[in-house]
Structure formats: C-alpha cells, structure tokens
C-alpha cells in the first residue's frame, strides 16, 4: 500500500488532474444522470478548498505586504488596479461584439420560468461592506473583500512595527510577522494534502456536471454557449497574449507553469477554489512571490474578465429573446454596469447570475431571462472561470515583469546578475 501511495504521490499534478478530468467526461457521458452518485466526492473537494481559502488569503497577503518595501507595494497596487479595470472593460466589449455576431436567443421565448436571484447590493453598499463591522464575523462568513481589507491593513501595521525605532514595538512586529509566516507554512502544508485528493474531486465534478446536462439543453442554447467560448478565446489571444508579448514574458514557460490552475478553474468553476493552485502555479511560471501573493488573492476577489464577457453575451441574448434593439447608449450602460458588477462579483460558481441580473436591470431587460441561461450555466461557468483565473495570472506576470524592468532601470548591475 505504501508503494502504491508513493507511486501516486510522485506522479505530476497535471497528469493526475488531466486523467481525472478525462475519466470524469467518459463517466458522465456513459452514466448520464446516474453519475450524480459521485457528486459528494466533488463537493468534498470544493469544501476542502473553501476551508483553506480564508487562512490562505489572510496569511499570504500579510506576507506579501511584508515582503516588499512600501514604495514597491504602492507601484504594484496601482499597476494591477489599472490592469484589472482595463481588461474588464475590454472583456465587456468583447462579450457585446461576439454576442452581436452570434445573435444568441433569436427564436427563443420566455416560458414563464423564474429564477430566484439574490438581491444585489448597490455600488455604495458594496464599497462600504469592504470595511467590516466585525472582523471575526467576516472571517466566519468568508467575506472575501473584507478579509482582503483586513489582511492588507494588518500587513501595513506589521510593516510599520517592524521598522519602528522603539525596540519593544520592533520585537512585537517581528513576532507577528514570524507568526504569519508560520501560519502560511501550516496552510500550505494542508494545501499540499488537499491537492493530493484533487484528481478524485475533479473526476467527480466532471462526471456529475456532464451527466446532469446531457446534450438537449446544450443544443437548444448552442449560440449562447458558442458566443461565450469564442469571446473568451478572443480575450485570450488579443488581450492576454498581447500583454504578455508587450512585456516580453516567456509565453511557453508561463502557460506550462499555469496549466494546473487553468484545468482546476475549468473543472471547479470557482476562482476562489482555484486560488491555492494558482498561487503554486505562479511560482512554476517564474512569477515572484512578492507579486503573486499580493495580486492573485486580490484578483480572485475583484477581477472577473470572464464574468464581464458573460454579462456582455447575456445582455445580447436577453435583448434578442424579447426582441429589443440595443441603442449605443444602452451598450455603454452595459459596459459600465458590467465592469462594476464583475468587480463586486465573488469568485464562486453561479455568482455570475447576480451580476447578469444587475446588467439586465440597468438596461430595462427582465431578469427572468437569466433562467433561460441557467440550464447551461455549468458549461459556460467553466470557461468564464478559466478566463477569470487566466486574467489574474497574466496580470501577476505582467506586473512582475514591469517591476523587474523597473529594478534593472534604477540598478543596471542587476541585469548582469544570473
């Protein structure tokens, strides 16, 4: 038994999850709805990942703030924020344009279906909710934006304490930093164990999802699904690849390093659940921890390019279903509302329904149309989440490369090192 475990443990992660995914597809197609009996194994995998998310974000962000000087931290923050806003707005435009090409929804009608979409808070409420009234309640509830805020503030305070001229405060700062490093080490050791279970969880998720959907619903909404996938492909080629090429990031090394994270994102449909894998993948891709451990948790919470494409395609789909011709002003409103909605959308499966309802409401379309897309949501969520995670990783790589160029510019001797 020990020899079998050692053989399994030593196999590459990408091989294990790829085999698990392919076997899941085969099982789903062969068993159909009966494949649902393995879904608890997939639920267990997601629960394990969700269990580790809060300590992962908390400790990695505190460590990230402390691993760079304040000036570097400020530069990285400004750069990644501009990147998020730019790529999200472009993704919205891509969704609208591709939706216009495919014209999904033509010939479909509202059937009286209704889906309960949670009431979305206003933009002001969303911004205020970032600052928690109870830190511990935010940790228990898993309020990601609040946790990010608390981690950043805590990290800043620890940095200032470690640089204090008063020895007592300096010692406290060092103690807190060491504690956060120890917490990070424990978290990643637990994570390593969870990832050994990943192939089984991914097999179960793939089998249950494909077995549940079958071919019927996918055929009836082929235009919507096709537009979603084409939109993401365009975002990959004309946005992400262009960013990587402009900053001269090694394309082959980058995608070889992040492949594990992309497969995990595609199968789990959760940016937050993929975060632990993405942080490890960033290291393989050559992205420095001081950048990746700050930008990736932040991106998982606020950056959703795939969701933005979702809202663009979904708005065109909704307009076609009700026979509404969208004006230029309506399209501008969709881009603005979708950009804001995607920033506030949590990186969990199905959360895009909330954002899509915001966009539809903004231009006067009935949110009941969301029900027409809910049937294929598990199929489209796979590619949208992959886009979200890719956008985060590309952002980390681009910022890391720009920081590298900046450091060489101010210290030319570094260019001769290594």
N, C-alpha and C positions, 0 to 999 in steps of 0.2 A: 504493500500500500504506500509505504514511504517513497519507493522508487517511482510509482505512478504519479504521486503528487509532485515529486521533483521534476519529472518529465513535463508535466503540465505547467508548473510554475516557470520553468525555464524557456518555454515557448514564447515568441514575441507577442506582445499585446495585440498588435494589429492583426496577426494571423488568427488569434483566438476569437476576437470580436467579429472578424470577417466571416469566419466559419460559422459562428453562432448566428449571424445575420442571415447568411445564405440558407442554413438549415431551417431557420425560422420561416423564411419565404416558402420553402418547399413544404413545410408542415402546415402553414396557413392555407396554401392552395390545395393541399391534399385533404385536409380535415375540414376546411370551411369553418362554419360557426362552432363546430365541436372543439376547435383549437383553443377556445376560451378557457378550457380547464387548466391551461398552463399560465394564464394571466397572473395568478398570485405570485409566481416566481418573478415576473416582470415588475409587479407592484413592490415586491420586496427590494428589488434593485433600486427603484426610484426612491423608496423610503430611506434606504441606506445612504444614498447620495444626498437627499434632502437633510438627513440627520447631520451630515458633516458640513453643510453649506455655511451655517451661521459661524461656527468657530473658524472655518477656513477664511471667510471674508474678514472677520474681526482680526485674526492674528496676522494674515498676510498684508492687510492694509496698514496696520500698525507697524509691521516690519518694513513695509515699502517706504513709508514716510521717514522712518529712521535710517534707512539705508542710503538716502541721498541728502545732499545739503539743501537748505530751503530754496536757494536760487534755482537749483536743478528741478526741484519739485514743482515750483511755480511754472517753469518753462514747459515741463511735461504736461501739467494740468491744462494750460492754455492750448497747447498743440492738440491734445486729444479731444478737447471740447470742440475746437474748430473742425476737426476731422469728423466727429460724430454728427454735428449739425449739417455739414456739407454732404456727407454720404447719405444721410437720412433723407434730406431734401431731394437729392438726385434719385434715390430709390423710389420716392413717391412719384416723381415724374416718369420714371421707367414703368411703374405699375400702370399709370394712366395711359401712356403711349401704347404699351403692349396690350392693355385691355381694349384700346381702340382698334388695334389690328385684328384681334381675335373675335371681338364683339361677343363675349360670352353672355348667355342669358337670353339671347334672341329666341323667341318661340316658347320660352317658359312662362308660367303664370303663377301668381300667388295662390296657394292652395288652402289658405286659412290656417296654416301651421303657425304656431307661436313658440318662440324660444325665450326662456327667462334669462335675460342678460342682466347681470348685476348693475345697479345704478353706478355710473362712473362719477367720481367727484369732479368739481370744477378745477381749472388750472391753478387757481389761487389756493384752493384747499389741498391740492396735491403738493404744492410747494411748501405750504405750512406744515403738512404732515411729515415732511422730511425731518423736522425737529421734533423729537418725541417728548411727550409729557412724562413718560415713564420709561426709562432706559430698559429696565428688566422686562417690561411688558412687550416692548419692541423685539427684544431677543426671543421671548417665548413665542410671539406671533409670527416671527420671521419676516418682519417689515424691512425688506432689503435696503431701501433708500435710507431709512432711519439708521440701520446698522452701519451702512457706509458712512453716514454723517458722524455717528458716534466714534467709529474707528478712526476717521481722519482727525477729529478733534482730539481724541486720546493720543494719537500718534504725535500730533503737533506739541501737545503738552509734555509728553515724554521727551521729545527732542529738546525742548527748551530747558527741561530739568537736567538733562544730561550735559548741557552746555552751561549750566549755572556755575557762577564763581563760588557760590556757597557750597562747601564740601558736603554738608548734610543733604541738601537738595540734590546735588550731583549724584550722591550714593543712592538716593531713592530712585532717581531717574534710571540709573544703571540697573538697579534691582528690577524695576518694572520692565525694562527692555529685555533683560535676561528671562523674566517670566513669560513675556510674549514670545520670545524665541523658543522657550521650552514648550509652550502651548502649540506653537506652529509645528514643532518636531513631532509631538504626540499626534496632532491632527493628520499630518502626512503619513505617519506610520499606520494609523487607522485606515486612511485612504488607500494605501497600498493593499491592505487586506480586502477592502471593498472591490477594488479593481480586479482582484483575482476571481471574484464572483461575476464580474461584468459580462462575460460571454454567455453565461446561463440566463442572466436577466435580459440581455439583448435578444437572445433566441426567443424567449417567452413573449417579449413585447412585439417583435416582428410577426410571430406566428399568430398571436391573438388579434392584432390590428388587421392583418391581411385576411385572416379567416373571417373576421366580422364584416369587412367591407364587401368582399366578393367583387364581381365585375359590373353588376347592374347600375349602381349609383355612379360609379366612376365613368361609365359610358354616357349616362344622361348629362353629366356635367363635365364632359371631356374638354370643352372650350375653356371653362374656368380653370381647370387643373392645368391644361396646356399653357395658358397665358401665365399662370403662376410660375411654372417651371422655366419657361422661356425668359420671363422677367428676371428671375434670379440668375440665369446663365448670362444674360446681358450685363447684370450688375457685376458678376464675376469677371467677365472679360474686359469690359470698357471702364470699369471703376477700380476694382481691386487690383487687377493686373497692371493698370496704368499707374496707380500709386506705387506699387512695388517696383515697376520699371523706372519710374521717375527718381525714386530714392536709391536705385541700384541695389535693391535687396536680391539676394540669390534665390531665384524663383524655385529651382529644383529642391534646394535644401529646405526652403520654407514649407512647401507643400508636403514633402516627405516627412518633415517633423510634425506637422499639424494634422496629418491624416487620421490619427487615432481620434482626435477631438471632433473632426468632421463626421466620422462614422457614428460616434456616440451621439452627436447632435441630431443626426438624421434618424436614428433609431429611437431616441428618447423624446424627441420633440420638446426639449427643455433646455434653454440656455443656462439656467441656474444649475440644473443637474449635470450639465456638461462642464461647468466651471472647473471642478477639480481636475478633470482630464485635460482641459485647455491649458491650465497653468503648467502642468507637466509637459504638454506638447510644445509650449512656447520655449521651454528650456531646450528641447531637442532641436527646435528651429533656430537656435542661436540667439534668442531674444534675452537680454539681461534681466535678471530677477528684479532689479530696482525699477524697471519699467513695467514688466509683465504683471508683477504682483500688485501694482497700483492700477494699471489701465484695465486689466481683464475683469476684476470684480466690479469696477465701475461700469465697464461696458455691458456686463451681464445684467446690471440693474437699470441702465438708462439708454443703451444703444440697441436699436432694433430695426436694422435696414430691411430684413425680411418681412417684418410686420408692416413696414411702410409700403413695400410692394404689395402686400396683402390688401392694404386699405385702398390703394390705387386701383388694382384689378377689381376688388369687391365693389367699389363705387361705380365703375363702368358696368359691371354685371347687374347691379341693382337698378341703374338707370335704364338698361335695356329691358329688364323684366317689366318695369312699369311704363315703358315707352317714353321716357323723359330724355330730352336732348340737353346735355350739359353745356352751359354757356362758358365762356372764358373765365368770367368772374367766379363761377361755381368751381371750375377746375383749380383756380388759385386758392379758393377756400378749402378745397380738398387737400391740396398740398400743405397748406399751413396747419389745418386741423390734424392731418395725418402725421405731420412731423412732431407736433406737440404730443399727440396721443401715443405715438410709438416710444417717445422718451419716457412717458409715465407708465408704460405697459410692463408688467412683471414678466420675467423670462420663464414662464411656466406654461405647460400645454393648455391650449384653449383660451389663454388670456387675450388673444387677438380678437375674440368676439366682442370684448368690451371696447377695444379701440375702434373696431369697424363700426360699432353702433354709434360711437361719437362722430365719426366721419359722415355716416349716413344722415344722422340728425342735423349736422351742420349744413347740409345742402337740401334738406327737406325730403329725404327719402325714408320710407317706412323701415324700421329696424327688423320687422318680421322677415324681411328678405334674408337676414342673417341665417334664418332657419334653413333656407334653400342650400346654403353652402355648408351648413353644419355636418351634413352627411359625409362630405369628403374632407372635412376639416383635418382628420388624422393623416390623410395623404398629403395635403398641402402644408400642414404644420411641419412635416418632416423637412421639406426643402426650405421653408421660411426660417426655421430654426438653424439649419445649416448655414444659411445666409447671415443670420444674426451673429453666429459664432465666428464665421469667417471674417466678417467685418471687424469684430473685436480683435481678432488675431492679426489681421492686416494693419489695423490701427496701431497695435503694440509694436509691430515690426517697423512700420514707417517712423513712428516717434523714436524708437530705439536707434534707428539708422540716422535720423536727423540729429539726435543727441551725440552720436558717435562723430558725425561730421563737425558738429559744433566744438566738441572737445579737441579734435585734431586742429581746427582753425585757431583756437586760443592756445594750443600747446602742440606745435608742429612735431615735436620729438615723439609724440605718441604714434604718429604714422609710421615710425620706423621700428616700433616695438612688435615683436612676433613676426 
